Amino acid sequence: MSTVGYGDFSPVTHIGKILSIIYGFMWAPLFIAMIWIILQSKFQKLVKHSIHSYHQEVKEAEKIAQTMKEETETQQEIIKELEETIPTKKQSRWKKLLKRK
């Protein structure tokens, strides 16, 4: 059963009674549909925001990885320069310190 008010007003004619019955049966599905649409739009916004945040984190991680790679390459160049500038007798000692053979 459904109610369409406090009972202050009630339909008197047959057409009014039929329309109030139709209104009573149609109101619940319409209400559910409206709630569904609102929740769906909120969920879509949440998912879009999550995906956007994920992509930003991935881009930041790629930048960090690239920076680390460049730093590693720079360190390797410095080690090569050190090996070239150090006299040959001391090279073996430096290689041991640098864990190179």
C-alpha positions in Angstrom: 0.0 0.0 0.0 1.1 3.5 -0.6 0.0 6.8 0.7 -0.3 10.0 -1.3 -0.7 12.4 1.6 -2.2 12.9 5.0 -5.8 12.1 4.0 -6.8 15.8 3.9 -7.5 15.6 0.2 -8.8 12.5 -1.5 -10.1 12.0 -5.0 -13.8 11.8 -5.4 -14.3 11.0 -9.1 -13.5 7.8 -10.8 -10.9 9.5 -13.0 -9.3 11.1 -9.9 -9.2 7.7 -8.1 -7.6 6.0 -11.2 -5.0 8.8 -11.5 -4.1 8.6 -7.9 -3.7 4.8 -8.1 -1.4 5.3 -11.2 0.5 8.0 -9.3 0.8 5.7 -6.3 2.3 2.9 -8.4 4.5 5.1 -10.5 6.0 7.2 -7.8 8.2 4.5 -6.3 9.9 3.4 -9.6 10.4 7.1 -10.5 12.0 7.8 -7.1 14.3 4.8 -7.4 15.3 5.8 -11.0 16.1 9.4 -9.8 18.2 8.0 -6.9 20.0 5.6 -9.3 20.9 8.4 -11.7 22.3 10.5 -8.9 24.3 7.7 -7.4 25.6 6.6 -10.8 26.9 10.2 -11.6 28.6 10.4 -8.2 30.2 7.0 -8.8 31.4 8.0 -12.3 33.0 11.2 -10.8 34.7 9.1 -8.1 36.1 6.6 -10.7 37.3 9.4 -13.0 39.0 11.1 -10.1 40.7 7.8 -9.0 41.9 7.1 -12.6 43.2 10.6 -12.9 45.1 10.4 -9.6 46.6 7.0 -10.7 47.8 8.4 -14.0 49.5 11.3 -12.2 51.2 9.0 -9.8 52.5 6.9 -12.7 53.9 10.0 -14.4 55.6 11.0 -11.2 57.1 7.6 -10.8 58.3 7.6 -14.4 60.0 11.0 -13.8 61.7 9.7 -10.7 62.9 6.6 -12.5 64.3 8.7 -15.3 66.1 11.0 -12.9 67.6 8.0 -11.1 68.7 6.5 -14.4 70.4 9.8 -15.3 72.1 10.0 -11.9 73.3 6.4 -12.3 74.7 7.2 -15.8 76.5 10.3 -14.3 77.9 8.2 -11.5 79.3 5.7 -14.0 80.9 8.4 -16.0 82.5 9.8 -12.9 83.8 6.4 -12.0 85.3 6.0 -15.5 87.0 9.4 -15.3 88.4 8.4 -11.9 89.8 5.2 -13.3 91.4 7.0 -16.1 93.0 9.7 -13.9 94.3 7.4 -11.1 97.8 5.9 -11.7 97.8 2.2 -12.6 99.2 1.0 -9.3 96.4 2.7 -7.4 93.7 1.5 -9.8 93.5 -1.9 -8.4 92.9 -0.4 -4.9 90.3 2.0 -6.3 88.6 -0.9 -8.2 88.4 -2.9 -4.9 86.9 0.2 -3.2 84.5 0.6 -6.0 83.8 -3.1 -6.1 85.1 -3.5 -9.6 87.6 -6.0 -10.9 
